[in-house]
Amino acid sequence: MRLGVLDVGSNTVHLLVVDAHQGARPLPAYSHKAELRLAAHLEDGDRLSTEGETRLRAFVDEALQIAEDKGVEDLVAFATSAVRDASNGEEVLARLRTQTRVDISALSGEEEARLTFLAVRRWSGWSSGRLLVVDIGGGSLEIAVGIDEEPDAAFSLPLGAGRLTRDWFTADPPSADEVRGLRRHVRAEIARHVGEVARYGPPDHAVATSKTFKQLARIGGAAPSGDGPYQRRVLRDGELTEWADRLARMPAAERAGLPGVSERRAPQLAAGAIVADAAMDLLGLSELEVCPWALREGVILRRLDMITG
């Protein structure tokens, strides 16, 4: 069966087409994405602008044509934090549903965490035991822990790399005071929720997903993406702490010259590293293994379970 997933993220809007059936891993068939940076199109702090909505509508129209051309039988569409947190987000999605007849809705932060956890569980397998999954997006940080396919605890915090860069940094590179202030803020936010994870005991396997973690692991010496998804890629706490400090002192142009760092993602990598470092420290993790599957794959797997169940 050919499935399509339309992911409206804070930075990127992405159509992923996969061939999948129950009992088999989804095989990517086609990918189309654009850096719409919807979070940067919020007016008055929390309202998606007309320009942002227009650009989103144009991409959805394009994605629908591509899905039809590629023979997609079933399309799942969802939005994450940028649209979810916008004061007019539901109005924008309602207009999209009416104009395009695509059933698109905003996932809650907890749903994001749970679906990402499902993807990591299926990728890692039962032998990984109790899983702890950490994901840093453009607008939010998701954490989930559990022994089964449904996590015992899952939550989302407004600590995305893009959001924090916009809200806390005014210079490139940011000042030492700005970095210190952000670090305090991030650690206080995460610390409030550490007990929700710790009550279930230490994880057997700690896993990270998202572009931020992939780039940080690559900077630390992990294999490049061209080596394929089955290479084991690990991010270690000591290396991350050192890089979090160095990245905050680099201008974005210098970060973009590091291995695996794209020019478009470089501006928000310093904030992302501060969040990653805080999460590993406060959760007591010496290393995180980077998983190639994340939210989109979780959405696909859940949809497939519903269709074939």
N, C-alpha and C positions, 0 to 999 in steps of 0.2 A: 504494500500500500504506500502511495506517495503522499506524505504529509508536509504541510507548510506551517512555519511558525513566524509570526510577525511580532517582533520585540521592539517596543517603543521605549528606549532607554533615555537616561538623562543626557548622555553624550551622543550615542549612536542609535540609529533606527536600522533594524537588521531583519531581512527576510532570509530564513534558512529553510531549504527544501531537503527532505530526507526520504529515503526508502526504508520502510520499517514494517515489521510484523511482530506479533507477540512471540517472546522467546528468543528474539534476535536483537543485536545491537542496531540502533538507527545508523544508517550509512548516509553521510552527507552527499547530496547530489548537486546542489547549487546554492550559492550564497550571494546575496546582494545587500549592500549596506551603504549608509551615508552618515556623515558626521553632522547631524542637524543641531547638536548642542542646545536642546530645548531648554535646559536649565538656565542658559544664558539669555533666553527670550522671556524671562519672567519680569513683568513690569510691576512697579510699586512693591517689589520684593516677593510677590507671590501669585501674580496673575499672568497666565500665558498670553503673550502678545498676539495681535492679529497676524503679524508676520510669521511668528512661530507656528500658529495654527495653519496658515496657508502653506508653509513649507511641509508640514506634517501631512496635510491633505494631498499634496502633490506626490509625496513619496508613497503614500498608501495607494493612490491610483496607479502609480508605476508598479508597485509590488503586486497588485492584483492582476495586472496584465502579464507580468512575469510568471506568476503562479499559474495562470491559465495556460500560458505557452509551455510551461514545464510539466503540465499534466497533473497538477496538484488536485487530489480528491477531497481533502479536508484541510481547512485553514484555521489555525488557532491564533488569535491576536490578543495581545495584552500590553499594558503600559505599566511602567514602574514609577520611581519616586518623583521625577520631575512633573509628570502629569498628575500623579496621585496627590502631591502636596500643593499643587496650584489651586487657588481659590475657585477658579473657573474650570478646573480639570474635568469634572463630570459633564459640564455644559459642552466642552470641546469634544469629548468622547461621544456624547449623545448626537451632536451634529455629524460626526464621522459615521456613526451607525446609520443615521438616516440617509446621508449622502452616498455612502459606499455600500451599504447593506452588509458590512462586516461587523460581526459581533465582537466588539473590542471593549474591554473593561480594564480597570486599574486593579492590579494585584495589591493586596495589603502587604506590609513589610513582613509580617509573620508568614504569609503564603509564600513570598519569595524565599524566605529562609527554609521553609519546609520542602519546597520543590527543588531547591538547590541541594538540600540534604538527600532527597530521593535519588537525584542524579549521581551524587558521589557514592551513595550506598551501592547502587547498581554497578558503578564502575569498579569500586574497590572490592565488592563481594562480602560475604558473611564472615570470611576469615579475618577481616579487619577488626572485628569485635566492636567495642564501643567507639563510635565515631564522634569527633568534634570537627565541625565544618565552619570555616570563616570566609566570608566573601566581602570584598570592598568594591562597591560600585561608584558611579558618579555622584549619587545623591545619598546613599545610605550604606551602613555596615550591617550585614546579617551574620548571626551566629546561631548554630543549632547543634544539639548533642543528643545522642541516643544509641540504642542497641538494635533497633528494628528499622523498617523503612520509614516509619513515622517517628520523628524525633520526640524525645521526652520533653525537651525545652527548645523553643525557637523564638527569636526576637530580632527586632530591627531597630537600629539607632540612626539618627540623622548625622552620620559621620562619613559621608561619601567624600571621595577625594576632590571632586569638582566643587561641591558645595562648600567645603572648608576653605579651598583656595580662594573662592570668590568672597567669602564672608570674613576671612581673617588676614589675608595677605594683600598689602597695597603696593608692594615693590617687588622687583625681580633682580636679585633674590630678595626674599623677605628679610626684614630686620630681625636681629636677635630677640628683641622684645616681642615681636609678633610670633616668632617661632615658639618662644617660651610660653606665651599666652595660649597658643593653640595646643601645645603639649599638655598644659594643665587642664584645659577644657576637655580634651579627648580622654585623658586618663580618668578624670572625675566621672565622665559619662559611662565609660566602660566599667569602672569599679562598682558602680551602682548595681550592675547586673552579674557580676562574677559569681555571686552566691547561687544564681539560677543554674549555673553550669557546674559549679563545684559540688553541689549537693548530690550529684549522681556519680561522683568519684572520678578519678583520673581517666582520660580516654586511652584506649589502646592504640588509636591511630588518629592523628591530627592532620587535617587536610585544608588547603587553601584553594580558592577558585578566584577568577577574575583577571583582567588585564593587569591591574596593579601588582598583584602577586606574581604573575608570570614575568613581568618586567623586572621586578626586584630579584627574583630568582635568577634571571638571565644575567643581571649585573653581577650577581654573586658567583657566577661561573657555571650555572646550569646549562644544559645542552640547548642550542637554538631550536626554534620551532620547526625548522626545516628537517631536523632529525626525526620527526614523527612523534605521535602522541604516546608511544609506549616507552619512551625514555623516562627513567625516573628522575624527577626534578625536585630538589629540596631547597628550602630556605631555612637557614640556621639563625638562631637568635643573636649570637654574638656578631655575626657578619651584618645582620640587619641593623642592629643598633649603631654600628659604625657608619653604615651607609645612610641611615636616616639623618645623622648629623651632617655628613658630607653633602647630601643632596640639598639640604636646606640652605647651604652656603653657596650653592652653584646657581648661576642664572639658567633659565630654561634652555637657552641655546646650547649651553655646555652639557646639560642633562641629555639633550637630544643626540649628542654624539656618543653616548654610552651604548653598549651592546643591547639590542632588543628594544630600545626606547624610541618611540615614534615622535616626530616633531609635534604632532597634535596632542599627544598625551604628556609630553615633557612638563608643561606648566603645572600640572596637578600632581606630579609624582612625589614631590617633597611632602605634601600634605598626606598623600597615601602612605608614604613610608612612616610617617609619624603615627598614623593609625595602626598600621601593621605592627610596628615595634611595640606600641602600647598593648595591643591585643595579645601578642605573644608573651610579653612580660607579665601582665596581670592574670592571664590564664595559665601561667606556669608552663609554657611550651618551649622546649629546647629546639624543636624543628617543626616545620610544616611541609608536607609533601604537596606539590602542586598538581591538581587534577584537571585534565582537559575538559571534562564535562562540568556544566554549571546549570544555570536557571533554564535556558532554552531546552536543554536535553531533559531536564526534569519535567517541563511542560509537555514535551513530546511523549515521554514515558507515561505520564499520568493520562494523557489523552488516549494513548494506545491501550492502556489498561481498561479505560472506560468503554472503548469501542469493541474490544474483543472479549471483555469480561462476561 
